[in-house]
Amino acid sequence: MTDPDVWKITVVLRATDAEQEQATEAIARALCPDQFHAGPCPTPWAMITSRVSDCDDQDEAENLRALIDDV
């Protein structure tokens, strides 16, 4: 059996604040189904959520918008 690796998964979506919160909660529950477990999560994970319009790098922001526009 190989050791687990570290992965980065990027999700870009066009959503209202409420829809973004629902999506974030769904992803968190997929990663950790028992949000009230004792101690650290058995599967270490972290999530960073940011609005594209708050991005300091305008090229990156445009690239992210293009991902949605191309779908």
mmCIF file as Biopython writes it, N, C-alpha, C and O atoms, coordinates in Angstrom:
data_model
#
loop_
_atom_site.group_PDB
_atom_site.id
_atom_site.type_symbol
_atom_site.label_atom_id
_atom_site.label_alt_id
_atom_site.label_comp_id
_atom_site.label_asym_id
_atom_site.label_entity_id
_atom_site.label_seq_id
_atom_site.pdbx_PDB_ins_code
_atom_site.Cartn_x
_atom_site.Cartn_y
_atom_site.Cartn_z
_atom_site.occupancy
_atom_site.B_iso_or_equiv
_atom_site.auth_seq_id
_atom_site.auth_asym_id
_atom_site.pdbx_PDB_model_num
ATOM 1   N N  . MET A ? 1  ? 0.847   -1.186 0.000   1.0 0.0 1  A 1 
ATOM 2   C CA . MET A ? 1  ? 0.000   0.000  0.000   1.0 0.0 1  A 1 
ATOM 3   C C  . MET A ? 1  ? 0.893   1.250  0.000   1.0 0.0 1  A 1 
ATOM 4   O O  . MET A ? 1  ? 1.866   1.318  0.751   1.0 0.0 1  A 1 
ATOM 5   N N  . THR A ? 2  ? 0.568   2.210  -0.821  1.0 0.0 2  A 1 
ATOM 6   C CA . THR A ? 2  ? 1.369   3.433  -0.887  1.0 0.0 2  A 1 
ATOM 7   C C  . THR A ? 2  ? 0.862   4.444  0.127   1.0 0.0 2  A 1 
ATOM 8   O O  . THR A ? 2  ? -0.299  4.416  0.536   1.0 0.0 2  A 1 
ATOM 9   N N  . ASP A ? 3  ? 1.750   5.328  0.518   1.0 0.0 3  A 1 
ATOM 10  C CA . ASP A ? 3  ? 1.370   6.390  1.446   1.0 0.0 3  A 1 
ATOM 11  C C  . ASP A ? 3  ? 0.465   7.389  0.745   1.0 0.0 3  A 1 
ATOM 12  O O  . ASP A ? 3  ? 0.617   7.627  -0.454  1.0 0.0 3  A 1 
ATOM 13  N N  . PRO A ? 4  ? -0.474  7.977  1.476   1.0 0.0 4  A 1 
ATOM 14  C CA . PRO A ? 4  ? -1.340  8.995  0.867   1.0 0.0 4  A 1 
ATOM 15  C C  . PRO A ? 4  ? -0.514  10.201 0.431   1.0 0.0 4  A 1 
ATOM 16  O O  . PRO A ? 4  ? 0.488   10.547 1.057   1.0 0.0 4  A 1 
ATOM 17  N N  . ASP A ? 5  ? -0.945  10.819 -0.633  1.0 0.0 5  A 1 
ATOM 18  C CA . ASP A ? 5  ? -0.292  12.020 -1.139  1.0 0.0 5  A 1 
ATOM 19  C C  . ASP A ? 5  ? -1.138  13.230 -0.763  1.0 0.0 5  A 1 
ATOM 20  O O  . ASP A ? 5  ? -2.252  13.079 -0.263  1.0 0.0 5  A 1 
ATOM 21  N N  . VAL A ? 6  ? -0.627  14.397 -0.994  1.0 0.0 6  A 1 
ATOM 22  C CA . VAL A ? 6  ? -1.380  15.638 -0.784  1.0 0.0 6  A 1 
ATOM 23  C C  . VAL A ? 6  ? -1.939  16.059 -2.138  1.0 0.0 6  A 1 
ATOM 24  O O  . VAL A ? 6  ? -1.214  16.078 -3.133  1.0 0.0 6  A 1 
ATOM 25  N N  . TRP A ? 7  ? -3.215  16.395 -2.176  1.0 0.0 7  A 1 
ATOM 26  C CA . TRP A ? 7  ? -3.889  16.782 -3.411  1.0 0.0 7  A 1 
ATOM 27  C C  . TRP A ? 7  ? -4.475  18.170 -3.268  1.0 0.0 7  A 1 
ATOM 28  O O  . TRP A ? 7  ? -4.843  18.594 -2.172  1.0 0.0 7  A 1 
ATOM 29  N N  . LYS A ? 8  ? -4.558  18.866 -4.371  1.0 0.0 8  A 1 
ATOM 30  C CA . LYS A ? 8  ? -5.245  20.152 -4.425  1.0 0.0 8  A 1 
ATOM 31  C C  . LYS A ? 8  ? -6.385  20.000 -5.429  1.0 0.0 8  A 1 
ATOM 32  O O  . LYS A ? 8  ? -6.157  19.614 -6.576  1.0 0.0 8  A 1 
ATOM 33  N N  . ILE A ? 9  ? -7.591  20.299 -5.009  1.0 0.0 9  A 1 
ATOM 34  C CA . ILE A ? 9  ? -8.768  20.225 -5.869  1.0 0.0 9  A 1 
ATOM 35  C C  . ILE A ? 9  ? -9.344  21.632 -5.944  1.0 0.0 9  A 1 
ATOM 36  O O  . ILE A ? 9  ? -9.618  22.247 -4.914  1.0 0.0 9  A 1 
ATOM 37  N N  . THR A ? 10 ? -9.528  22.137 -7.141  1.0 0.0 10 A 1 
ATOM 38  C CA . THR A ? 10 ? -10.048 23.489 -7.327  1.0 0.0 10 A 1 
ATOM 39  C C  . THR A ? 10 ? -11.464 23.403 -7.874  1.0 0.0 10 A 1 
ATOM 40  O O  . THR A ? 10 ? -11.725 22.702 -8.851  1.0 0.0 10 A 1 
ATOM 41  N N  . VAL A ? 11 ? -12.363 24.117 -7.238  1.0 0.0 11 A 1 
ATOM 42  C CA . VAL A ? 11 ? -13.751 24.199 -7.690  1.0 0.0 11 A 1 
ATOM 43  C C  . VAL A ? 11 ? -14.035 25.668 -7.971  1.0 0.0 11 A 1 
ATOM 44  O O  . VAL A ? 11 ? -13.833 26.522 -7.108  1.0 0.0 11 A 1 
ATOM 45  N N  . VAL A ? 12 ? -14.499 25.954 -9.164  1.0 0.0 12 A 1 
ATOM 46  C CA . VAL A ? 12 ? -14.870 27.325 -9.525  1.0 0.0 12 A 1 
ATOM 47  C C  . VAL A ? 12 ? -16.355 27.288 -9.855  1.0 0.0 12 A 1 
ATOM 48  O O  . VAL A ? 12 ? -16.782 26.502 -10.700 1.0 0.0 12 A 1 
ATOM 49  N N  . LEU A ? 13 ? -17.145 28.130 -9.198  1.0 0.0 13 A 1 
ATOM 50  C CA . LEU A ? 13 ? -18.564 28.145 -9.486  1.0 0.0 13 A 1 
ATOM 51  C C  . LEU A ? 13 ? -19.113 29.555 -9.449  1.0 0.0 13 A 1 
ATOM 52  O O  . LEU A ? 13 ? -18.607 30.425 -8.740  1.0 0.0 13 A 1 
ATOM 53  N N  . ARG A ? 14 ? -20.151 29.756 -10.223 1.0 0.0 14 A 1 
ATOM 54  C CA . ARG A ? 14 ? -20.889 31.027 -10.189 1.0 0.0 14 A 1 
ATOM 55  C C  . ARG A ? 14 ? -22.093 30.762 -9.296  1.0 0.0 14 A 1 
ATOM 56  O O  . ARG A ? 14 ? -22.916 29.896 -9.595  1.0 0.0 14 A 1 
ATOM 57  N N  . ALA A ? 15 ? -22.197 31.519 -8.188  1.0 0.0 15 A 1 
ATOM 58  C CA . ALA A ? 15 ? -23.239 31.237 -7.204  1.0 0.0 15 A 1 
ATOM 59  C C  . ALA A ? 15 ? -23.537 32.476 -6.371  1.0 0.0 15 A 1 
ATOM 60  O O  . ALA A ? 15 ? -22.722 33.393 -6.282  1.0 0.0 15 A 1 
ATOM 61  N N  . THR A ? 16 ? -24.702 32.485 -5.772  1.0 0.0 16 A 1 
ATOM 62  C CA . THR A ? 16 ? -25.032 33.505 -4.785  1.0 0.0 16 A 1 
ATOM 63  C C  . THR A ? 16 ? -24.272 33.172 -3.502  1.0 0.0 16 A 1 
ATOM 64  O O  . THR A ? 16 ? -23.682 32.097 -3.390  1.0 0.0 16 A 1 
ATOM 65  N N  . ASP A ? 17 ? -24.285 34.082 -2.545  1.0 0.0 17 A 1 
ATOM 66  C CA . ASP A ? 17 ? -23.640 33.796 -1.256  1.0 0.0 17 A 1 
ATOM 67  C C  . ASP A ? 17 ? -24.236 32.546 -0.618  1.0 0.0 17 A 1 
ATOM 68  O O  . ASP A ? 17 ? -23.505 31.707 -0.091  1.0 0.0 17 A 1 
ATOM 69  N N  . ALA A ? 18 ? -25.558 32.420 -0.663  1.0 0.0 18 A 1 
ATOM 70  C CA . ALA A ? 18 ? -26.228 31.264 -0.056  1.0 0.0 18 A 1 
ATOM 71  C C  . ALA A ? 18 ? -25.846 29.973 -0.781  1.0 0.0 18 A 1 
ATOM 72  O O  . ALA A ? 18 ? -25.599 28.955 -0.135  1.0 0.0 18 A 1 
ATOM 73  N N  . GLU A ? 19 ? -25.796 30.002 -2.097  1.0 0.0 19 A 1 
ATOM 74  C CA . GLU A ? 19 ? -25.405 28.816 -2.862  1.0 0.0 19 A 1 
ATOM 75  C C  . GLU A ? 19 ? -23.957 28.425 -2.584  1.0 0.0 19 A 1 
ATOM 76  O O  . GLU A ? 19 ? -23.635 27.241 -2.483  1.0 0.0 19 A 1 
ATOM 77  N N  . GLN A ? 20 ? -23.093 29.420 -2.462  1.0 0.0 20 A 1 
ATOM 78  C CA . GLN A ? 20 ? -21.691 29.143 -2.140  1.0 0.0 20 A 1 
ATOM 79  C C  . GLN A ? 20 ? -21.583 28.493 -0.771  1.0 0.0 20 A 1 
ATOM 80  O O  . GLN A ? 20 ? -20.802 27.558 -0.592  1.0 0.0 20 A 1 
ATOM 81  N N  . GLU A ? 21 ? -22.352 28.969 0.195   1.0 0.0 21 A 1 
ATOM 82  C CA . GLU A ? 21 ? -22.330 28.378 1.530   1.0 0.0 21 A 1 
ATOM 83  C C  . GLU A ? 21 ? -22.826 26.937 1.494   1.0 0.0 21 A 1 
ATOM 84  O O  . GLU A ? 21 ? -22.269 26.077 2.177   1.0 0.0 21 A 1 
ATOM 85  N N  . GLN A ? 22 ? -23.869 26.661 0.704   1.0 0.0 22 A 1 
ATOM 86  C CA . GLN A ? 22 ? -24.382 25.297 0.577   1.0 0.0 22 A 1 
ATOM 87  C C  . GLN A ? 22 ? -23.337 24.384 -0.061  1.0 0.0 22 A 1 
ATOM 88  O O  . GLN A ? 22 ? -23.139 23.255 0.388   1.0 0.0 22 A 1 
ATOM 89  N N  . ALA A ? 23 ? -22.674 24.868 -1.099  1.0 0.0 23 A 1 
ATOM 90  C CA . ALA A ? 23 ? -21.653 24.071 -1.774  1.0 0.0 23 A 1 
ATOM 91  C C  . ALA A ? 23 ? -20.479 23.798 -0.838  1.0 0.0 23 A 1 
ATOM 92  O O  . ALA A ? 23 ? -19.967 22.680 -0.784  1.0 0.0 23 A 1 
ATOM 93  N N  . THR A ? 24 ? -20.057 24.817 -0.108  1.0 0.0 24 A 1 
ATOM 94  C CA . THR A ? 24 ? -18.943 24.669 0.833   1.0 0.0 24 A 1 
ATOM 95  C C  . THR A ? 24 ? -19.289 23.638 1.908   1.0 0.0 24 A 1 
ATOM 96  O O  . THR A ? 24 ? -18.463 22.792 2.249   1.0 0.0 24 A 1 
ATOM 97  N N  . GLU A ? 25 ? -20.499 23.710 2.433   1.0 0.0 25 A 1 
ATOM 98  C CA . GLU A ? 25 ? -20.936 22.753 3.453   1.0 0.0 25 A 1 
ATOM 99  C C  . GLU A ? 25 ? -20.976 21.333 2.888   1.0 0.0 25 A 1 
ATOM 100 O O  . GLU A ? 25 ? -20.566 20.389 3.563   1.0 0.0 25 A 1 
ATOM 101 N N  . ALA A ? 26 ? -21.463 21.175 1.663   1.0 0.0 26 A 1 
ATOM 102 C CA . ALA A ? 26 ? -21.530 19.849 1.041   1.0 0.0 26 A 1 
ATOM 103 C C  . ALA A ? 26 ? -20.129 19.261 0.846   1.0 0.0 26 A 1 
ATOM 104 O O  . ALA A ? 26 ? -19.914 18.072 1.076   1.0 0.0 26 A 1 
ATOM 105 N N  . ILE A ? 27 ? -19.194 20.089 0.425   1.0 0.0 27 A 1 
ATOM 106 C CA . ILE A ? 27 ? -17.815 19.620 0.246   1.0 0.0 27 A 1 
ATOM 107 C C  . ILE A ? 27 ? -17.220 19.229 1.598   1.0 0.0 27 A 1 
ATOM 108 O O  . ILE A ? 27 ? -16.571 18.190 1.720   1.0 0.0 27 A 1 
ATOM 109 N N  . ALA A ? 28 ? -17.442 20.058 2.602   1.0 0.0 28 A 1 
ATOM 110 C CA . ALA A ? 28 ? -16.923 19.746 3.940   1.0 0.0 28 A 1 
ATOM 111 C C  . ALA A ? 28 ? -17.488 18.429 4.451   1.0 0.0 28 A 1 
ATOM 112 O O  . ALA A ? 28 ? -16.755 17.632 5.036   1.0 0.0 28 A 1 
ATOM 113 N N  . ARG A ? 29 ? -18.779 18.188 4.241   1.0 0.0 29 A 1 
ATOM 114 C CA . ARG A ? 29 ? -19.392 16.930 4.699   1.0 0.0 29 A 1 
ATOM 115 C C  . ARG A ? 29 ? -18.890 15.739 3.891   1.0 0.0 29 A 1 
ATOM 116 O O  . ARG A ? 29 ? -18.830 14.629 4.421   1.0 0.0 29 A 1 
ATOM 117 N N  . ALA A ? 30 ? -18.529 15.934 2.630   1.0 0.0 30 A 1 
ATOM 118 C CA . ALA A ? 30 ? -17.955 14.845 1.846   1.0 0.0 30 A 1 
ATOM 119 C C  . ALA A ? 30 ? -16.571 14.477 2.374   1.0 0.0 30 A 1 
ATOM 120 O O  . ALA A ? 30 ? -16.192 13.306 2.375   1.0 0.0 30 A 1 
ATOM 121 N N  . LEU A ? 31 ? -15.824 15.475 2.821   1.0 0.0 31 A 1 
ATOM 122 C CA . LEU A ? 31 ? -14.479 15.234 3.341   1.0 0.0 31 A 1 
ATOM 123 C C  . LEU A ? 31 ? -14.507 14.712 4.770   1.0 0.0 31 A 1 
ATOM 124 O O  . LEU A ? 31 ? -13.655 13.916 5.164   1.0 0.0 31 A 1 
ATOM 125 N N  . CYS A ? 32 ? -15.482 15.159 5.536   1.0 0.0 32 A 1 
ATOM 126 C CA . CYS A ? 32 ? -15.590 14.782 6.947   1.0 0.0 32 A 1 
ATOM 127 C C  . CYS A ? 32 ? -17.069 14.609 7.288   1.0 0.0 32 A 1 
ATOM 128 O O  . CYS A ? 32 ? -17.716 15.565 7.716   1.0 0.0 32 A 1 
ATOM 129 N N  . PRO A ? 33 ? -17.615 13.405 7.104   1.0 0.0 33 A 1 
ATOM 130 C CA . PRO A ? 33 ? -19.049 13.200 7.310   1.0 0.0 33 A 1 
ATOM 131 C C  . PRO A ? 33 ? -19.520 13.455 8.745   1.0 0.0 33 A 1 
ATOM 132 O O  . PRO A ? 33 ? -20.682 13.803 8.951   1.0 0.0 33 A 1 
ATOM 133 N N  . ASP A ? 34 ? -18.649 13.290 9.731   1.0 0.0 34 A 1 
ATOM 134 C CA . ASP A ? 34 ? -19.032 13.509 11.132  1.0 0.0 34 A 1 
ATOM 135 C C  . ASP A ? 34 ? -18.382 14.786 11.634  1.0 0.0 34 A 1 
ATOM 136 O O  . ASP A ? 34 ? -17.263 14.767 12.147  1.0 0.0 34 A 1 
ATOM 137 N N  . GLN A ? 35 ? -19.090 15.893 11.482  1.0 0.0 35 A 1 
ATOM 138 C CA . GLN A ? 35 ? -18.506 17.184 11.863  1.0 0.0 35 A 1 
ATOM 139 C C  . GLN A ? 35 ? -18.309 17.333 13.361  1.0 0.0 35 A 1 
ATOM 140 O O  . GLN A ? 35 ? -17.615 18.250 13.800  1.0 0.0 35 A 1 
ATOM 141 N N  . PHE A ? 36 ? -18.902 16.456 14.153  1.0 0.0 36 A 1 
ATOM 142 C CA . PHE A ? 36 ? -18.814 16.577 15.608  1.0 0.0 36 A 1 
ATOM 143 C C  . PHE A ? 36 ? -17.906 15.512 16.234  1.0 0.0 36 A 1 
ATOM 144 O O  . PHE A ? 36 ? -17.977 15.269 17.439  1.0 0.0 36 A 1 
ATOM 145 N N  . HIS A ? 37 ? -17.042 14.869 15.410  1.0 0.0 37 A 1 
ATOM 146 C CA . HIS A ? 37 ? -16.163 13.836 15.963  1.0 0.0 37 A 1 
ATOM 147 C C  . HIS A ? 37 ? -15.166 14.459 16.939  1.0 0.0 37 A 1 
ATOM 148 O O  . HIS A ? 37 ? -14.862 15.650 16.880  1.0 0.0 37 A 1 
ATOM 149 N N  . ALA A ? 38 ? -14.672 13.610 17.837  1.0 0.0 38 A 1 
ATOM 150 C CA . ALA A ? 38 ? -13.679 14.075 18.813  1.0 0.0 38 A 1 
ATOM 151 C C  . ALA A ? 38 ? -12.304 14.131 18.154  1.0 0.0 38 A 1 
ATOM 152 O O  . ALA A ? 38 ? -11.970 13.323 17.288  1.0 0.0 38 A 1 
ATOM 153 N N  . GLY A ? 39 ? -11.529 15.104 18.590  1.0 0.0 39 A 1 
ATOM 154 C CA . GLY A ? 39 ? -10.143 15.197 18.126  1.0 0.0 39 A 1 
ATOM 155 C C  . GLY A ? 39 ? -10.020 15.644 16.680  1.0 0.0 39 A 1 
ATOM 156 O O  . GLY A ? 39 ? -10.998 16.054 16.053  1.0 0.0 39 A 1 
ATOM 157 N N  . PRO A ? 40 ? -8.790  15.558 16.157  1.0 0.0 40 A 1 
ATOM 158 C CA . PRO A ? 40 ? -8.572  15.978 14.774  1.0 0.0 40 A 1 
ATOM 159 C C  . PRO A ? 40 ? -9.272  15.041 13.791  1.0 0.0 40 A 1 
ATOM 160 O O  . PRO A ? 40 ? -9.548  13.883 14.104  1.0 0.0 40 A 1 
ATOM 161 N N  . CYS A ? 41 ? -9.546  15.551 12.629  1.0 0.0 41 A 1 
ATOM 162 C CA . CYS A ? 41 ? -10.215 14.768 11.589  1.0 0.0 41 A 1 
ATOM 163 C C  . CYS A ? 41 ? -9.316  13.616 11.161  1.0 0.0 41 A 1 
ATOM 164 O O  . CYS A ? 41 ? -8.117  13.815 10.966  1.0 0.0 41 A 1 
ATOM 165 N N  . PRO A ? 42 ? -9.875  12.403 11.009  1.0 0.0 42 A 1 
ATOM 166 C CA . PRO A ? 42 ? -9.056  11.274 10.571  1.0 0.0 42 A 1 
ATOM 167 C C  . PRO A ? 42 ? -8.463  11.479 9.173   1.0 0.0 42 A 1 
ATOM 168 O O  . PRO A ? 42 ? -7.417  10.915 8.854   1.0 0.0 42 A 1 
ATOM 169 N N  . THR A ? 43 ? -9.120  12.269 8.358   1.0 0.0 43 A 1 
ATOM 170 C CA . THR A ? 43 ? -8.594  12.616 7.038   1.0 0.0 43 A 1 
ATOM 171 C C  . THR A ? 43 ? -8.248  14.105 7.075   1.0 0.0 43 A 1 
ATOM 172 O O  . THR A ? 43 ? -9.145  14.938 6.942   1.0 0.0 43 A 1 
ATOM 173 N N  . PRO A ? 44 ? -6.974  14.463 7.251   1.0 0.0 44 A 1 
ATOM 174 C CA . PRO A ? 44 ? -6.608  15.881 7.312   1.0 0.0 44 A 1 
ATOM 175 C C  . PRO A ? 44 ? -6.979  16.591 6.005   1.0 0.0 44 A 1 
ATOM 176 O O  . PRO A ? 44 ? -6.708  16.089 4.914   1.0 0.0 44 A 1 
ATOM 177 N N  . TRP A ? 45 ? -7.600  17.757 6.134   1.0 0.0 45 A 1 
ATOM 178 C CA . TRP A ? 45 ? -7.984  18.536 4.968   1.0 0.0 45 A 1 
ATOM 179 C C  . TRP A ? 45 ? -8.111  20.003 5.364   1.0 0.0 45 A 1 
ATOM 180 O O  . TRP A ? 45 ? -8.216  20.344 6.542   1.0 0.0 45 A 1 
ATOM 181 N N  . ALA A ? 46 ? -8.099  20.838 4.372   1.0 0.0 46 A 1 
ATOM 182 C CA . ALA A ? 46 ? -8.288  22.277 4.572   1.0 0.0 46 A 1 
ATOM 183 C C  . ALA A ? 46 ? -9.053  22.811 3.370   1.0 0.0 46 A 1 
ATOM 184 O O  . ALA A ? 46 ? -8.931  22.277 2.268   1.0 0.0 46 A 1 
ATOM 185 N N  . MET A ? 47 ? -9.831  23.849 3.575   1.0 0.0 47 A 1 
ATOM 186 C CA . MET A ? 47 ? -10.577 24.463 2.489   1.0 0.0 47 A 1 
ATOM 187 C C  . MET A ? 47 ? -10.374 25.976 2.557   1.0 0.0 47 A 1 
ATOM 188 O O  . MET A ? 47 ? -10.461 26.586 3.622   1.0 0.0 47 A 1 
ATOM 189 N N  . ILE A ? 48 ? -10.105 26.554 1.407   1.0 0.0 48 A 1 
ATOM 190 C CA . ILE A ? 48 ? -9.973  28.004 1.285   1.0 0.0 48 A 1 
ATOM 191 C C  . ILE A ? 48 ? -11.047 28.464 0.311   1.0 0.0 48 A 1 
ATOM 192 O O  . ILE A ? 48 ? -11.128 27.971 -0.814  1.0 0.0 48 A 1 
ATOM 193 N N  . THR A ? 49 ? -11.859 29.398 0.742   1.0 0.0 49 A 1 
ATOM 194 C CA . THR A ? 49 ? -12.928 29.920 -0.104  1.0 0.0 49 A 1 
ATOM 195 C C  . THR A ? 49 ? -12.671 31.404 -0.325  1.0 0.0 49 A 1 
ATOM 196 O O  . THR A ? 49 ? -12.433 32.152 0.623   1.0 0.0 49 A 1 
ATOM 197 N N  . SER A ? 50 ? -12.722 31.821 -1.581  1.0 0.0 50 A 1 
ATOM 198 C CA . SER A ? 50 ? -12.518 33.242 -1.870  1.0 0.0 50 A 1 
ATOM 199 C C  . SER A ? 50 ? -13.352 33.644 -3.076  1.0 0.0 50 A 1 
ATOM 200 O O  . SER A ? 50 ? -13.608 32.843 -3.975  1.0 0.0 50 A 1 
ATOM 201 N N  . ARG A ? 51 ? -13.759 34.872 -3.073  1.0 0.0 51 A 1 
ATOM 202 C CA . ARG A ? 51 ? -14.520 35.445 -4.179  1.0 0.0 51 A 1 
ATOM 203 C C  . ARG A ? 51 ? -13.522 35.889 -5.242  1.0 0.0 51 A 1 
ATOM 204 O O  . ARG A ? 51 ? -12.528 36.542 -4.921  1.0 0.0 51 A 1 
ATOM 205 N N  . VAL A ? 52 ? -13.771 35.546 -6.495  1.0 0.0 52 A 1 
ATOM 206 C CA . VAL A ? 52 ? -12.841 35.876 -7.575  1.0 0.0 52 A 1 
ATOM 207 C C  . VAL A ? 52 ? -12.649 37.389 -7.669  1.0 0.0 52 A 1 
ATOM 208 O O  . VAL A ? 52 ? -11.548 37.847 -7.975  1.0 0.0 52 A 1 
ATOM 209 N N  . SER A ? 53 ? -13.684 38.160 -7.416  1.0 0.0 53 A 1 
ATOM 210 C CA . SER A ? 53 ? -13.561 39.621 -7.510  1.0 0.0 53 A 1 
ATOM 211 C C  . SER A ? 53 ? -12.618 40.190 -6.454  1.0 0.0 53 A 1 
ATOM 212 O O  . SER A ? 53 ? -12.167 41.328 -6.583  1.0 0.0 53 A 1 
ATOM 213 N N  . ASP A ? 54 ? -12.312 39.410 -5.403  1.0 0.0 54 A 1 
ATOM 214 C CA . ASP A ? 54 ? -11.366 39.851 -4.375  1.0 0.0 54 A 1 
ATOM 215 C C  . ASP A ? 54 ? -9.931  39.442 -4.690  1.0 0.0 54 A 1 
ATOM 216 O O  . ASP A ? 54 ? -9.022  39.737 -3.913  1.0 0.0 54 A 1 
ATOM 217 N N  . CYS A ? 55 ? -9.719  38.776 -5.804  1.0 0.0 55 A 1 
ATOM 218 C CA . CYS A ? 55 ? -8.397  38.288 -6.189  1.0 0.0 55 A 1 
ATOM 219 C C  . CYS A ? 55 ? -7.471  39.463 -6.526  1.0 0.0 55 A 1 
ATOM 220 O O  . CYS A ? 55 ? -7.837  40.349 -7.298  1.0 0.0 55 A 1 
ATOM 221 N N  . ASP A ? 56 ? -6.277  39.459 -5.943  1.0 0.0 56 A 1 
ATOM 222 C CA . ASP A ? 56 ? -5.297  40.517 -6.221  1.0 0.0 56 A 1 
ATOM 223 C C  . ASP A ? 56 ? -4.683  40.386 -7.610  1.0 0.0 56 A 1 
ATOM 224 O O  . ASP A ? 56 ? -4.287  41.380 -8.219  1.0 0.0 56 A 1 
ATOM 225 N N  . ASP A ? 57 ? -4.607  39.153 -8.108  1.0 0.0 57 A 1 
ATOM 226 C CA . ASP A ? 57 ? -4.006  38.891 -9.411  1.0 0.0 57 A 1 
ATOM 227 C C  . ASP A ? 57 ? -5.109  38.907 -10.474 1.0 0.0 57 A 1 
ATOM 228 O O  . ASP A ? 57 ? -5.860  37.940 -10.598 1.0 0.0 57 A 1 
ATOM 229 N N  . GLN A ? 58 ? -5.210  39.984 -11.232 1.0 0.0 58 A 1 
ATOM 230 C CA . GLN A ? 58 ? -6.290  40.134 -12.205 1.0 0.0 58 A 1 
ATOM 231 C C  . GLN A ? 58 ? -6.218  39.109 -13.330 1.0 0.0 58 A 1 
ATOM 232 O O  . GLN A ? 58 ? -7.253  38.703 -13.857 1.0 0.0 58 A 1 
ATOM 233 N N  . ASP A ? 59 ? -5.019  38.685 -13.706 1.0 0.0 59 A 1 
ATOM 234 C CA . ASP A ? 59 ? -4.896  37.639 -14.723 1.0 0.0 59 A 1 
ATOM 235 C C  . ASP A ? 59 ? -5.496  36.329 -14.213 1.0 0.0 59 A 1 
ATOM 236 O O  . ASP A ? 59 ? -6.205  35.634 -14.941 1.0 0.0 59 A 1 
ATOM 237 N N  . GLU A ? 60 ? -5.206  36.005 -12.965 1.0 0.0 60 A 1 
ATOM 238 C CA . GLU A ? 60 ? -5.771  34.794 -12.376 1.0 0.0 60 A 1 
ATOM 239 C C  . GLU A ? 60 ? -7.292  34.901 -12.304 1.0 0.0 60 A 1 
ATOM 240 O O  . GLU A ? 60 ? -7.996  33.939 -12.609 1.0 0.0 60 A 1 
ATOM 241 N N  . ALA A ? 61 ? -7.798  36.059 -11.904 1.0 0.0 61 A 1 
ATOM 242 C CA . ALA A ? 61 ? -9.241  36.268 -11.824 1.0 0.0 61 A 1 
ATOM 243 C C  . ALA A ? 61 ? -9.895  36.079 -13.188 1.0 0.0 61 A 1 
ATOM 244 O O  . ALA A ? 61 ? -10.940 35.436 -13.287 1.0 0.0 61 A 1 
ATOM 245 N N  . GLU A ? 62 ? -9.307  36.618 -14.217 1.0 0.0 62 A 1 
ATOM 246 C CA . GLU A ? 62 ? -9.860  36.468 -15.570 1.0 0.0 62 A 1 
ATOM 247 C C  . GLU A ? 62 ? -9.812  35.009 -16.020 1.0 0.0 62 A 1 
ATOM 248 O O  . GLU A ? 62 ? -10.741 34.530 -16.670 1.0 0.0 62 A 1 
ATOM 249 N N  . ASN A ? 63 ? -8.741  34.306 -15.680 1.0 0.0 63 A 1 
ATOM 250 C CA . ASN A ? 63 ? -8.634  32.886 -16.026 1.0 0.0 63 A 1 
ATOM 251 C C  . ASN A ? 63 ? -9.721  32.071 -15.331 1.0 0.0 63 A 1 
ATOM 252 O O  . ASN A ? 63 ? -10.294 31.168 -15.939 1.0 0.0 63 A 1 
ATOM 253 N N  . LEU A ? 64 ? -10.011 32.377 -14.070 1.0 0.0 64 A 1 
ATOM 254 C CA . LEU A ? 64 ? -11.054 31.672 -13.348 1.0 0.0 64 A 1 
ATOM 255 C C  . LEU A ? 64 ? -12.433 31.972 -13.945 1.0 0.0 64 A 1 
ATOM 256 O O  . LEU A ? 64 ? -13.255 31.070 -14.104 1.0 0.0 64 A 1 
ATOM 257 N N  . ARG A ? 65 ? -12.682 33.247 -14.274 1.0 0.0 65 A 1 
ATOM 258 C CA . ARG A ? 65 ? -13.952 33.598 -14.916 1.0 0.0 65 A 1 
ATOM 259 C C  . ARG A ? 65 ? -14.103 32.881 -16.254 1.0 0.0 65 A 1 
ATOM 260 O O  . ARG A ? 65 ? -15.200 32.448 -16.606 1.0 0.0 65 A 1 
ATOM 261 N N  . ALA A ? 66 ? -13.023 32.756 -16.990 1.0 0.0 66 A 1 
ATOM 262 C CA . ALA A ? 66 ? -13.056 32.088 -18.293 1.0 0.0 66 A 1 
ATOM 263 C C  . ALA A ? 66 ? -13.421 30.615 -18.146 1.0 0.0 66 A 1 
ATOM 264 O O  . ALA A ? 66 ? -14.077 30.058 -19.026 1.0 0.0 66 A 1 
ATOM 265 N N  . LEU A ? 67 ? -13.013 29.976 -17.060 1.0 0.0 67 A 1 
ATOM 266 C CA . LEU A ? 67 ? -13.374 28.589 -16.837 1.0 0.0 67 A 1 
ATOM 267 C C  . LEU A ? 67 ? -14.892 28.419 -16.794 1.0 0.0 67 A 1 
ATOM 268 O O  . LEU A ? 67 ? -15.427 27.460 -17.351 1.0 0.0 67 A 1 
ATOM 269 N N  . ILE A ? 68 ? -15.573 29.334 -16.143 1.0 0.0 68 A 1 
ATOM 270 C CA . ILE A ? 68 ? -17.036 29.279 -16.034 1.0 0.0 68 A 1 
ATOM 271 C C  . ILE A ? 68 ? -17.694 29.659 -17.352 1.0 0.0 68 A 1 
ATOM 272 O O  . ILE A ? 68 ? -18.676 29.040 -17.764 1.0 0.0 68 A 1 
ATOM 273 N N  . ASP A ? 69 ? -17.154 30.675 -18.010 1.0 0.0 69 A 1 
ATOM 274 C CA . ASP A ? 69 ? -17.744 31.146 -19.269 1.0 0.0 69 A 1 
ATOM 275 C C  . ASP A ? 69 ? -17.628 30.119 -20.379 1.0 0.0 69 A 1 
ATOM 276 O O  . ASP A ? 69 ? -18.442 30.109 -21.302 1.0 0.0 69 A 1 
ATOM 277 N N  . ASP A ? 70 ? -16.612 29.242 -20.301 1.0 0.0 70 A 1 
ATOM 278 C CA . ASP A ? 70 ? -16.392 28.233 -21.341 1.0 0.0 70 A 1 
ATOM 279 C C  . ASP A ? 70 ? -17.277 27.004 -21.173 1.0 0.0 70 A 1 
ATOM 280 O O  . ASP A ? 70 ? -17.319 26.148 -22.057 1.0 0.0 70 A 1 
ATOM 281 N N  . VAL A ? 71 ? -17.986 26.907 -20.046 1.0 0.0 71 A 1 
ATOM 282 C CA . VAL A ? 71 ? -18.810 25.710 -19.782 1.0 0.0 71 A 1 
ATOM 283 C C  . VAL A ? 71 ? -20.147 25.831 -20.477 1.0 0.0 71 A 1 
ATOM 284 O O  . VAL A ? 71 ? -20.978 24.929 -20.377 1.0 0.0 71 A 1 
#
